[in-house]
Amino acid sequence: KFDNFKAAVALHYAYYNFVKTNIAIRCTPAMAAGVENSAWTVRDLVARIEG
């Protein structure tokens, strides 16, 4: 069960940082940090998780 919890937390952080646009900074945190040039879709996130 703890492994599932860790996976859920990792998924949440990935969604927050790469998919969800932050209203205050008008982009994703990953874009603001210069890690990505564009926001991911949920489909992009799933594709990267599945490898």
PDB file of N, CA, C and O in Angstrom:
ATOM      1  N   LYS A   1       0.813  -1.193   0.000  1.00  0.00           N
ATOM      2  CA  LYS A   1       0.000   0.000   0.000  1.00  0.00           C
ATOM      3  C   LYS A   1       0.857   1.257   0.000  1.00  0.00           C
ATOM      4  O   LYS A   1       0.498   2.257  -0.622  1.00  0.00           O
ATOM      5  N   PHE A   2       1.978   1.210   0.688  1.00  0.00           N
ATOM      6  CA  PHE A   2       2.841   2.384   0.717  1.00  0.00           C
ATOM      7  C   PHE A   2       3.416   2.662  -0.667  1.00  0.00           C
ATOM      8  O   PHE A   2       3.610   3.821  -1.034  1.00  0.00           O
ATOM      9  N   ASP A   3       3.689   1.615  -1.435  1.00  0.00           N
ATOM     10  CA  ASP A   3       4.183   1.800  -2.800  1.00  0.00           C
ATOM     11  C   ASP A   3       3.144   2.517  -3.660  1.00  0.00           C
ATOM     12  O   ASP A   3       3.495   3.366  -4.479  1.00  0.00           O
ATOM     13  N   ASN A   4       1.879   2.181  -3.477  1.00  0.00           N
ATOM     14  CA  ASN A   4       0.814   2.869  -4.210  1.00  0.00           C
ATOM     15  C   ASN A   4       0.735   4.333  -3.808  1.00  0.00           C
ATOM     16  O   ASN A   4       0.512   5.201  -4.651  1.00  0.00           O
ATOM     17  N   PHE A   5       0.916   4.606  -2.526  1.00  0.00           N
ATOM     18  CA  PHE A   5       0.911   5.984  -2.042  1.00  0.00           C
ATOM     19  C   PHE A   5       2.051   6.772  -2.672  1.00  0.00           C
ATOM     20  O   PHE A   5       1.849   7.898  -3.126  1.00  0.00           O
ATOM     21  N   LYS A   6       3.243   6.191  -2.704  1.00  0.00           N
ATOM     22  CA  LYS A   6       4.395   6.871  -3.315  1.00  0.00           C
ATOM     23  C   LYS A   6       4.146   7.144  -4.796  1.00  0.00           C
ATOM     24  O   LYS A   6       4.495   8.212  -5.300  1.00  0.00           O
ATOM     25  N   ALA A   7       3.550   6.189  -5.485  1.00  0.00           N
ATOM     26  CA  ALA A   7       3.248   6.375  -6.907  1.00  0.00           C
ATOM     27  C   ALA A   7       2.222   7.487  -7.109  1.00  0.00           C
ATOM     28  O   ALA A   7       2.339   8.278  -8.045  1.00  0.00           O
ATOM     29  N   ALA A   8       1.222   7.549  -6.239  1.00  0.00           N
ATOM     30  CA  ALA A   8       0.196   8.588  -6.345  1.00  0.00           C
ATOM     31  C   ALA A   8       0.782   9.970  -6.098  1.00  0.00           C
ATOM     32  O   ALA A   8       0.430  10.927  -6.787  1.00  0.00           O
ATOM     33  N   VAL A   9       1.673  10.078  -5.120  1.00  0.00           N
ATOM     34  CA  VAL A   9       2.316  11.360  -4.830  1.00  0.00           C
ATOM     35  C   VAL A   9       3.197  11.783  -6.005  1.00  0.00           C
ATOM     36  O   VAL A   9       3.191  12.951  -6.393  1.00  0.00           O
ATOM     37  N   ALA A  10       3.946  10.853  -6.567  1.00  0.00           N
ATOM     38  CA  ALA A  10       4.801  11.161  -7.718  1.00  0.00           C
ATOM     39  C   ALA A  10       3.961  11.619  -8.908  1.00  0.00           C
ATOM     40  O   ALA A  10       4.335  12.558  -9.610  1.00  0.00           O
ATOM     41  N   LEU A  11       2.830  10.959  -9.134  1.00  0.00           N
ATOM     42  CA  LEU A  11       1.946  11.345 -10.227  1.00  0.00           C
ATOM     43  C   LEU A  11       1.383  12.742 -10.002  1.00  0.00           C
ATOM     44  O   LEU A  11       1.303  13.539 -10.937  1.00  0.00           O
ATOM     45  N   HIS A  12       0.996  13.037  -8.778  1.00  0.00           N
ATOM     46  CA  HIS A  12       0.476  14.364  -8.451  1.00  0.00           C
ATOM     47  C   HIS A  12       1.521  15.441  -8.722  1.00  0.00           C
ATOM     48  O   HIS A  12       1.213  16.458  -9.343  1.00  0.00           O
ATOM     49  N   TYR A  13       2.749  15.228  -8.263  1.00  0.00           N
ATOM     50  CA  TYR A  13       3.802  16.218  -8.480  1.00  0.00           C
ATOM     51  C   TYR A  13       4.123  16.386  -9.959  1.00  0.00           C
ATOM     52  O   TYR A  13       4.361  17.505 -10.414  1.00  0.00           O
ATOM     53  N   ALA A  14       4.133  15.302 -10.706  1.00  0.00           N
ATOM     54  CA  ALA A  14       4.390  15.394 -12.144  1.00  0.00           C
ATOM     55  C   ALA A  14       3.279  16.186 -12.830  1.00  0.00           C
ATOM     56  O   ALA A  14       3.552  17.039 -13.674  1.00  0.00           O
ATOM     57  N   TYR A  15       2.035  15.907 -12.471  1.00  0.00           N
ATOM     58  CA  TYR A  15       0.908  16.643 -13.051  1.00  0.00           C
ATOM     59  C   TYR A  15       1.015  18.120 -12.700  1.00  0.00           C
ATOM     60  O   TYR A  15       0.857  18.980 -13.567  1.00  0.00           O
ATOM     61  N   TYR A  16       1.280  18.416 -11.441  1.00  0.00           N
ATOM     62  CA  TYR A  16       1.361  19.807 -10.993  1.00  0.00           C
ATOM     63  C   TYR A  16       2.481  20.556 -11.710  1.00  0.00           C
ATOM     64  O   TYR A  16       2.288  21.699 -12.124  1.00  0.00           O
ATOM     65  N   ASN A  17       3.630  19.938 -11.861  1.00  0.00           N
ATOM     66  CA  ASN A  17       4.790  20.626 -12.419  1.00  0.00           C
ATOM     67  C   ASN A  17       4.822  20.686 -13.939  1.00  0.00           C
ATOM     68  O   ASN A  17       5.390  21.622 -14.501  1.00  0.00           O
ATOM     69  N   PHE A  18       4.225  19.711 -14.620  1.00  0.00           N
ATOM     70  CA  PHE A  18       4.351  19.653 -16.068  1.00  0.00           C
ATOM     71  C   PHE A  18       3.053  19.879 -16.841  1.00  0.00           C
ATOM     72  O   PHE A  18       3.100  20.263 -18.009  1.00  0.00           O
ATOM     73  N   VAL A  19       1.895  19.648 -16.216  1.00  0.00           N
ATOM     74  CA  VAL A  19       0.621  19.735 -16.935  1.00  0.00           C
ATOM     75  C   VAL A  19      -0.187  20.960 -16.525  1.00  0.00           C
ATOM     76  O   VAL A  19      -0.668  21.695 -17.387  1.00  0.00           O
ATOM     77  N   LYS A  20      -0.341  21.188 -15.248  1.00  0.00           N
ATOM     78  CA  LYS A  20      -1.246  22.225 -14.747  1.00  0.00           C
ATOM     79  C   LYS A  20      -0.625  23.618 -14.854  1.00  0.00           C
ATOM     80  O   LYS A  20       0.468  23.868 -14.345  1.00  0.00           O
ATOM     81  N   THR A  21      -1.339  24.509 -15.520  1.00  0.00           N
ATOM     82  CA  THR A  21      -0.879  25.890 -15.646  1.00  0.00           C
ATOM     83  C   THR A  21      -1.157  26.637 -14.350  1.00  0.00           C
ATOM     84  O   THR A  21      -2.271  26.607 -13.827  1.00  0.00           O
ATOM     85  N   ASN A  22      -0.139  27.299 -13.845  1.00  0.00           N
ATOM     86  CA  ASN A  22      -0.264  28.091 -12.633  1.00  0.00           C
ATOM     87  C   ASN A  22      -0.794  29.470 -13.013  1.00  0.00           C
ATOM     88  O   ASN A  22      -0.228  30.130 -13.884  1.00  0.00           O
ATOM     89  N   ILE A  23      -1.852  29.903 -12.380  1.00  0.00           N
ATOM     90  CA  ILE A  23      -2.480  31.179 -12.729  1.00  0.00           C
ATOM     91  C   ILE A  23      -1.546  32.355 -12.450  1.00  0.00           C
ATOM     92  O   ILE A  23      -1.499  33.301 -13.236  1.00  0.00           O
ATOM     93  N   ALA A  24      -0.816  32.311 -11.363  1.00  0.00           N
ATOM     94  CA  ALA A  24       0.040  33.431 -10.980  1.00  0.00           C
ATOM     95  C   ALA A  24       1.197  33.640 -11.956  1.00  0.00           C
ATOM     96  O   ALA A  24       1.544  34.777 -12.276  1.00  0.00           O
ATOM     97  N   ILE A  25       1.791  32.552 -12.426  1.00  0.00           N
ATOM     98  CA  ILE A  25       2.950  32.680 -13.321  1.00  0.00           C
ATOM     99  C   ILE A  25       2.587  32.427 -14.786  1.00  0.00           C
ATOM    100  O   ILE A  25       3.435  32.560 -15.668  1.00  0.00           O
ATOM    101  N   ARG A  26       1.331  32.064 -15.043  1.00  0.00           N
ATOM    102  CA  ARG A  26       0.775  31.860 -16.383  1.00  0.00           C
ATOM    103  C   ARG A  26       1.517  30.815 -17.221  1.00  0.00           C
ATOM    104  O   ARG A  26       1.573  30.904 -18.447  1.00  0.00           O
ATOM    105  N   CYS A  27       2.068  29.851 -16.546  1.00  0.00           N
ATOM    106  CA  CYS A  27       2.700  28.710 -17.210  1.00  0.00           C
ATOM    107  C   CYS A  27       2.862  27.611 -16.166  1.00  0.00           C
ATOM    108  O   CYS A  27       2.507  27.796 -15.003  1.00  0.00           O
ATOM    109  N   THR A  28       3.391  26.485 -16.578  1.00  0.00           N
ATOM    110  CA  THR A  28       3.627  25.418 -15.607  1.00  0.00           C
ATOM    111  C   THR A  28       4.905  25.726 -14.836  1.00  0.00           C
ATOM    112  O   THR A  28       5.759  26.453 -15.345  1.00  0.00           O
ATOM    113  N   PRO A  29       5.064  25.199 -13.627  1.00  0.00           N
ATOM    114  CA  PRO A  29       6.309  25.404 -12.894  1.00  0.00           C
ATOM    115  C   PRO A  29       7.537  24.902 -13.660  1.00  0.00           C
ATOM    116  O   PRO A  29       8.610  25.499 -13.565  1.00  0.00           O
ATOM    117  N   ALA A  30       7.389  23.821 -14.409  1.00  0.00           N
ATOM    118  CA  ALA A  30       8.515  23.308 -15.202  1.00  0.00           C
ATOM    119  C   ALA A  30       8.919  24.300 -16.281  1.00  0.00           C
ATOM    120  O   ALA A  30      10.107  24.468 -16.555  1.00  0.00           O
ATOM    121  N   MET A  31       7.949  24.955 -16.892  1.00  0.00           N
ATOM    122  CA  MET A  31       8.255  25.967 -17.898  1.00  0.00           C
ATOM    123  C   MET A  31       8.925  27.171 -17.251  1.00  0.00           C
ATOM    124  O   MET A  31       9.873  27.725 -17.807  1.00  0.00           O
ATOM    125  N   ALA A  32       8.444  27.577 -16.088  1.00  0.00           N
ATOM    126  CA  ALA A  32       9.032  28.715 -15.387  1.00  0.00           C
ATOM    127  C   ALA A  32      10.472  28.435 -14.981  1.00  0.00           C
ATOM    128  O   ALA A  32      11.301  29.345 -14.951  1.00  0.00           O
ATOM    129  N   ALA A  33      10.769  27.180 -14.669  1.00  0.00           N
ATOM    130  CA  ALA A  33      12.126  26.800 -14.273  1.00  0.00           C
ATOM    131  C   ALA A  33      13.036  26.571 -15.478  1.00  0.00           C
ATOM    132  O   ALA A  33      14.243  26.391 -15.315  1.00  0.00           O
ATOM    133  N   GLY A  34      12.469  26.576 -16.681  1.00  0.00           N
ATOM    134  CA  GLY A  34      13.260  26.364 -17.879  1.00  0.00           C
ATOM    135  C   GLY A  34      13.505  24.908 -18.217  1.00  0.00           C
ATOM    136  O   GLY A  34      14.359  24.597 -19.047  1.00  0.00           O
ATOM    137  N   VAL A  35      12.764  24.015 -17.582  1.00  0.00           N
ATOM    138  CA  VAL A  35      12.933  22.580 -17.826  1.00  0.00           C
ATOM    139  C   VAL A  35      12.208  22.164 -19.106  1.00  0.00           C
ATOM    140  O   VAL A  35      12.688  21.294 -19.832  1.00  0.00           O
ATOM    141  N   GLU A  36      11.064  22.772 -19.386  1.00  0.00           N
ATOM    142  CA  GLU A  36      10.255  22.469 -20.571  1.00  0.00           C
ATOM    143  C   GLU A  36       9.894  23.758 -21.285  1.00  0.00           C
ATOM    144  O   GLU A  36       9.834  24.825 -20.673  1.00  0.00           O
ATOM    145  N   ASN A  37       9.654  23.651 -22.588  1.00  0.00           N
ATOM    146  CA  ASN A  37       9.252  24.817 -23.376  1.00  0.00           C
ATOM    147  C   ASN A  37       7.743  24.949 -23.506  1.00  0.00           C
ATOM    148  O   ASN A  37       7.238  26.032 -23.801  1.00  0.00           O
ATOM    149  N   SER A  38       7.021  23.856 -23.288  1.00  0.00           N
ATOM    150  CA  SER A  38       5.567  23.889 -23.388  1.00  0.00           C
ATOM    151  C   SER A  38       4.962  22.958 -22.345  1.00  0.00           C
ATOM    152  O   SER A  38       5.617  22.055 -21.824  1.00  0.00           O
ATOM    153  N   ALA A  39       3.690  23.212 -22.063  1.00  0.00           N
ATOM    154  CA  ALA A  39       2.985  22.373 -21.093  1.00  0.00           C
ATOM    155  C   ALA A  39       2.690  21.015 -21.706  1.00  0.00           C
ATOM    156  O   ALA A  39       2.463  20.907 -22.911  1.00  0.00           O
ATOM    157  N   TRP A  40       2.693  19.982 -20.878  1.00  0.00           N
ATOM    158  CA  TRP A  40       2.350  18.640 -21.318  1.00  0.00           C
ATOM    159  C   TRP A  40       0.842  18.471 -21.230  1.00  0.00           C
ATOM    160  O   TRP A  40       0.171  19.173 -20.474  1.00  0.00           O
ATOM    161  N   THR A  41       0.327  17.550 -21.995  1.00  0.00           N
ATOM    162  CA  THR A  41      -1.058  17.106 -21.817  1.00  0.00           C
ATOM    163  C   THR A  41      -1.016  15.893 -20.891  1.00  0.00           C
ATOM    164  O   THR A  41       0.053  15.348 -20.618  1.00  0.00           O
ATOM    165  N   VAL A  42      -2.172  15.480 -20.415  1.00  0.00           N
ATOM    166  CA  VAL A  42      -2.227  14.269 -19.593  1.00  0.00           C
ATOM    167  C   VAL A  42      -1.746  13.082 -20.424  1.00  0.00           C
ATOM    168  O   VAL A  42      -1.093  12.177 -19.903  1.00  0.00           O
ATOM    169  N   ARG A  43      -2.068  13.087 -21.700  1.00  0.00           N
ATOM    170  CA  ARG A  43      -1.612  12.019 -22.596  1.00  0.00           C
ATOM    171  C   ARG A  43      -0.082  11.992 -22.668  1.00  0.00           C
ATOM    172  O   ARG A  43       0.515  10.915 -22.671  1.00  0.00           O
ATOM    173  N   ASP A  44       0.560  13.169 -22.727  1.00  0.00           N
ATOM    174  CA  ASP A  44       2.028  13.241 -22.725  1.00  0.00           C
ATOM    175  C   ASP A  44       2.595  12.657 -21.434  1.00  0.00           C
ATOM    176  O   ASP A  44       3.568  11.902 -21.459  1.00  0.00           O
ATOM    177  N   LEU A  45       1.981  13.010 -20.312  1.00  0.00           N
ATOM    178  CA  LEU A  45       2.438  12.518 -19.014  1.00  0.00           C
ATOM    179  C   LEU A  45       2.336  10.995 -18.946  1.00  0.00           C
ATOM    180  O   LEU A  45       3.276  10.328 -18.514  1.00  0.00           O
ATOM    181  N   VAL A  46       1.214  10.453 -19.368  1.00  0.00           N
ATOM    182  CA  VAL A  46       1.025   8.997 -19.350  1.00  0.00           C
ATOM    183  C   VAL A  46       2.031   8.316 -20.269  1.00  0.00           C
ATOM    184  O   VAL A  46       2.577   7.269 -19.920  1.00  0.00           O
ATOM    185  N   ALA A  47       2.280   8.893 -21.424  1.00  0.00           N
ATOM    186  CA  ALA A  47       3.239   8.309 -22.366  1.00  0.00           C
ATOM    187  C   ALA A  47       4.638   8.262 -21.769  1.00  0.00           C
ATOM    188  O   ALA A  47       5.368   7.294 -21.980  1.00  0.00           O
ATOM    189  N   ARG A  48       5.013   9.284 -21.036  1.00  0.00           N
ATOM    190  CA  ARG A  48       6.340   9.304 -20.419  1.00  0.00           C
ATOM    191  C   ARG A  48       6.433   8.325 -19.254  1.00  0.00           C
ATOM    192  O   ARG A  48       7.493   7.750 -19.004  1.00  0.00           O
ATOM    193  N   ILE A  49       5.333   8.138 -18.547  1.00  0.00           N
ATOM    194  CA  ILE A  49       5.324   7.176 -17.443  1.00  0.00           C
ATOM    195  C   ILE A  49       5.432   5.750 -17.978  1.00  0.00           C
ATOM    196  O   ILE A  49       6.163   4.925 -17.430  1.00  0.00           O
ATOM    197  N   GLU A  50       4.702   5.473 -19.045  1.00  0.00           N
ATOM    198  CA  GLU A  50       4.710   4.127 -19.609  1.00  0.00           C
ATOM    199  C   GLU A  50       6.016   3.805 -20.325  1.00  0.00           C
ATOM    200  O   GLU A  50       6.315   2.641 -20.591  1.00  0.00           O
ATOM    201  N   GLY A  51       6.783   4.828 -20.629  1.00  0.00           N
ATOM    202  CA  GLY A  51       8.098   4.630 -21.220  1.00  0.00           C
ATOM    203  C   GLY A  51       8.060   4.441 -22.671  1.00  0.00           C
ATOM    204  O   GLY A  51       9.105   4.263 -23.298  1.00  0.00           O
TER     205      GLY A  51
END
